[in-house]
């Protein structure tokens, strides 16, 4: 490895080292749901620029209220008390919603 390569790699690591704690995002989903998979991929792409802690929740494994609440709405993103029906939304729309959330 050349000296320039090492400097480039260190600069890349510094750029990807976040100084704020990650935002906890819950993705409510079902198995074999292509919209849910696409929403998860969008969150992973957004996480390259903003620290996210993504928790995938299978609503079919959750009894009662959780399944009843989200069964017809998936995929749904949940951050604190805020929810977003994310079906069909692109990275910009999801990222804009995440930026609009109050800090803390």
Residue pairs with C-beta under 8 A, 6 or more apart in sequence:
16 48
18 50
18 51
20 51
21 51
22 51
22 52
22 53
23 50
23 51
23 52
23 53
23 79
23 98
23 101
24 53
24 55
24 79
25 43
25 52
25 53
25 54
25 55
25 77
25 78
25 79
25 98
26 55
26 57
26 77
26 78
26 79
27 36
27 39
27 40
27 43
27 54
27 55
27 56
27 57
27 75
27 76
27 77
27 78
27 86
28 57
28 59
28 66
28 70
28 73
28 74
28 75
28 76
28 77
28 78
29 36
29 39
29 40
29 56
29 57
29 58
29 59
29 74
29 75
30 36
30 58
30 59
30 60
30 74
31 58
31 60
33 74
33 75
35 74
35 75
35 86
35 87
35 88
36 74
36 75
39 75
39 77
39 86
39 87
39 89
39 94
40 54
40 56
40 75
42 86
42 89
42 90
42 91
42 94
43 52
43 54
43 77
43 94
44 54
45 91
46 52
46 91
46 94
46 95
46 98
47 54
49 95
50 95
50 98
52 98
57 66
59 66
59 67
59 70
59 71
59 74
60 67
70 76
73 85
73 87
74 87
75 85
75 86
75 87
76 83
76 84
76 85
76 86
77 83
77 84
77 86
77 94
77 97
79 98
79 101
80 101
82 101
84 94
84 97
86 94
